[in-house]
Each structure stands twice: as C-alpha cells, then as structure tokens.
Amino acid sequence: MKPVLLTLSLIVATLALANCASDPSTGYAFARLHDDSITSVAVPIFQNQTFDQGVGAELAEAVTKEIQRRTKWVVTSPDHADRVLDATIIKSTQTLLAIDRETGLGQQLAVVITIDFQFSDARTGKVLFARKNFSASDFYVPSFEAQERRAIGRHGAIDRLARDIVAELQAAW
C-alpha cells in the first residue's frame, strides 16, 4: 500500500510542477516577483487636476508605504533612484449607490479616483510602462445613523488605488 501512495504523491508533485509558469504574470511560478535590477524608486507628489485638495500628496504617501510594505525597493529622491513613478489625478468623483426609501436621501455613496501614471527609468527618462484612466473606488455611508464623512470613502479609494498601482508595478515583469 505504501509504494502506491508514494507513486501517487510523485505523480501529483510532477503534475503540479509541470503546470507552473515561467512567467509570474501568467500564473504560478518560481520566478521572482520583482526586477532585481531595481533597488530604488522615487515617488514624487502626484499632480492633481481636480478640486479635491491634497489627494495627490495623500496618494503618493499611500503608494510609498505600499512599496515599502510589499517590495524590497527603497523609496528615495529622483536623483538617487533607479525608477520614477509619476502620476496625475485626473478625476475625483462621488457616485450615488443607494437611496433611502423613506427620506429620498443618499444612503450609500462611492468615491472614485482616476489617475494616469507612468513608471520610467530615472537615468534615461524612458517610460517603461504607463496606464491611463486607472481608477479605484470605495464607499461610505453618510446616512443619519452612520454619519460617515466623504473622507472615509476617499481614504479607502486611495488605499485601494495604492495597492493596485504597486500590483501593476509588480506585474510589469
């Protein structure tokens, strides 16, 4: 009975390894998630084309923290970095998701933040990749019971956008 289990285990392990991809962006792989040639990244304050004050600085800070948390890259100034992440907030909107049947007031709203960003080589200025109309959203409940402010939805959208941007940076390899 034991030789059968051993043989079955070897077959399963072989099939599992055979299904691994050599490219981490196409499935499971034993390859690294990061480009080893990159050791440092600059994240300047993002440009803001909206009336939503401070969102550029808040998003740049959230992306910086996410890079430090999920990668081995050091965040530094553009003069000392291997790569630079530049972004422009092009839209910050609020969308009504649900209306209270009794009062007719907004019961749930979403904050949607849309950006354009590019990741470039700090020395040559060559754009390695760019994304247009990249967005994330989060909701908040301004109803009388919850009394949440728009800042809660904005903060959630910024955190989600920061996670998605860093995931895009990692997926580029």
C-alpha positions as CSV (number, residue, x, y, z in Angstrom):
1,M,0.0,0.0,0.0
2,K,2.8,2.4,0.8
3,P,4.6,2.1,-2.6
4,V,1.2,3.0,-4.3
5,L,0.9,6.2,-2.1
6,L,4.5,7.2,-2.8
7,T,4.0,6.7,-6.6
8,L,0.7,8.7,-6.5
9,S,2.4,11.5,-4.5
10,L,5.3,11.7,-7.1
11,I,2.8,11.9,-9.9
12,V,0.8,14.7,-8.2
13,A,4.0,16.6,-7.5
14,T,5.2,16.2,-11.1
15,L,1.9,17.4,-12.5
16,A,1.9,20.4,-10.1
17,L,5.4,21.5,-11.2
18,A,4.6,20.9,-14.8
19,N,1.7,23.4,-14.5
20,C,3.9,26.2,-13.1
21,A,4.5,29.0,-15.5
22,S,8.0,30.5,-16.1
23,D,6.4,34.0,-16.1
24,P,4.8,35.1,-12.8
25,S,2.3,37.3,-14.6
26,T,0.7,34.3,-16.3
27,G,0.2,32.0,-13.3
28,Y,2.1,30.3,-10.5
29,A,5.8,30.4,-10.9
30,F,9.0,30.0,-9.0
31,A,10.4,33.2,-10.6
32,R,10.8,36.4,-8.6
33,L,8.0,39.0,-8.5
34,H,10.4,41.9,-8.7
35,D,13.1,43.0,-11.2
36,D,16.4,42.5,-9.3
37,S,18.0,45.4,-11.2
38,I,15.7,47.8,-9.4
39,T,16.8,48.7,-5.9
40,S,15.3,52.2,-5.5
41,V,12.1,54.0,-6.6
42,A,11.2,57.7,-6.4
43,V,7.5,58.6,-5.8
44,P,7.2,62.4,-6.1
45,I,3.9,64.0,-5.0
46,F,1.4,63.3,-7.7
47,Q,-0.1,66.1,-9.9
48,N,-3.7,66.9,-9.1
49,Q,-6.1,68.2,-11.8
50,T,-9.1,68.0,-9.6
51,F,-10.6,70.3,-6.9
52,D,-10.1,67.5,-4.4
53,Q,-7.3,69.2,-2.4
54,G,-4.4,67.1,-1.0
55,V,-5.3,63.9,-2.9
56,G,-2.0,64.0,-4.8
57,A,0.1,64.0,-1.7
58,E,-2.1,61.5,0.2
59,L,-1.9,59.1,-2.7
60,A,1.8,59.4,-3.1
61,E,2.3,58.7,0.6
62,A,0.0,55.6,0.4
63,V,1.9,54.3,-2.6
64,T,5.2,54.9,-0.8
65,K,4.0,52.9,2.2
66,E,2.7,50.1,-0.1
67,I,6.0,49.9,-1.9
68,Q,7.9,49.7,1.4
69,R,5.4,47.0,2.7
70,R,5.3,44.8,-0.4
71,T,8.7,45.1,-2.2
72,K,12.4,45.2,-1.4
73,W,12.7,48.6,-3.1
74,V,14.0,51.7,-1.2
75,V,11.9,54.8,-1.8
76,T,14.3,57.7,-2.4
77,S,14.6,61.0,-4.2
78,P,14.5,61.1,-8.1
79,D,18.3,62.0,-8.1
80,H,19.2,58.7,-6.4
81,A,16.5,56.3,-7.8
82,D,16.6,53.6,-10.4
83,R,13.0,54.3,-11.4
84,V,10.5,57.1,-11.0
85,L,6.7,56.7,-10.6
86,D,4.9,59.8,-11.8
87,A,1.1,60.2,-11.7
88,T,-1.6,62.7,-12.3
89,I,-5.0,62.6,-10.6
90,I,-7.4,63.3,-13.5
91,K,-10.7,62.8,-11.8
92,S,-12.2,62.5,-8.3
93,T,-15.9,61.9,-8.3
94,Q,-18.7,60.9,-6.0
95,T,-21.3,58.4,-7.2
96,L,-24.7,57.7,-5.6
97,L,-25.0,53.9,-4.9
98,A,-28.2,53.7,-2.8
99,I,-31.1,56.0,-1.8
100,D,-33.1,55.7,1.5
101,R,-36.7,54.9,0.5
102,E,-38.2,56.9,3.4
103,T,-36.2,60.1,3.1
104,G,-35.0,60.1,-0.5
105,L,-31.5,61.0,0.6
106,G,-28.3,59.3,-0.4
107,Q,-27.8,56.3,1.8
108,Q,-24.5,55.0,0.3
109,L,-22.0,56.9,-1.9
110,A,-18.8,55.9,-3.6
111,V,-15.7,58.0,-4.1
112,V,-14.0,57.2,-7.4
113,I,-10.4,58.4,-8.1
114,T,-8.9,58.1,-11.6
115,I,-5.3,58.6,-12.5
116,D,-2.8,58.4,-15.3
117,F,0.6,57.1,-14.3
118,Q,3.9,56.1,-15.7
119,F,6.9,54.2,-14.5
120,S,10.2,55.3,-16.1
121,D,13.9,54.9,-15.9
122,A,15.3,57.7,-13.7
123,R,18.6,57.9,-15.7
124,T,17.3,57.9,-19.2
125,G,13.7,59.1,-18.7
126,K,12.5,56.2,-20.9
127,V,8.9,55.3,-20.0
128,L,8.9,51.5,-19.1
129,F,5.1,51.4,-18.9
130,A,2.2,53.6,-18.4
131,R,-1.5,53.3,-17.5
132,K,-4.3,55.7,-18.5
133,N,-7.7,56.1,-16.7
134,F,-6.6,53.8,-13.9
135,S,-9.2,54.0,-11.1
136,A,-10.3,52.7,-7.8
137,S,-13.3,53.4,-5.5
138,D,-14.6,52.8,-2.1
139,F,-17.9,53.6,-0.5
140,Y,-19.1,55.4,2.6
141,V,-22.5,55.8,4.4
142,P,-23.5,59.4,5.1
143,S,-26.9,58.4,6.5
144,F,-28.1,59.8,9.8
145,E,-27.3,56.6,11.6
146,A,-23.7,56.1,10.4
147,Q,-22.8,59.8,9.7
148,E,-19.6,58.8,7.8
149,R,-17.9,61.6,6.0
150,R,-16.6,61.7,2.4
151,A,-13.1,61.4,3.8
152,I,-13.7,57.8,4.7
153,G,-14.6,56.9,1.1
154,R,-11.7,59.0,-0.2
155,H,-9.2,57.3,2.2
156,G,-10.5,53.8,1.2
157,A,-10.3,54.7,-2.5
158,I,-6.7,56.0,-2.1
159,D,-5.6,52.8,-0.2
160,R,-7.2,50.6,-2.8
161,L,-5.5,52.6,-5.6
162,A,-2.1,52.4,-3.9
163,R,-2.4,48.6,-3.6
164,D,-3.5,48.4,-7.3
165,I,-0.6,50.6,-8.5
166,V,2.0,48.5,-6.7
167,A,0.4,45.4,-8.1
168,E,0.7,46.8,-11.6
169,L,4.4,47.6,-10.9
170,Q,5.0,44.1,-9.8
171,A,3.0,42.6,-12.8
172,A,5.1,44.5,-15.3
173,W,7.9,41.9,-15.1
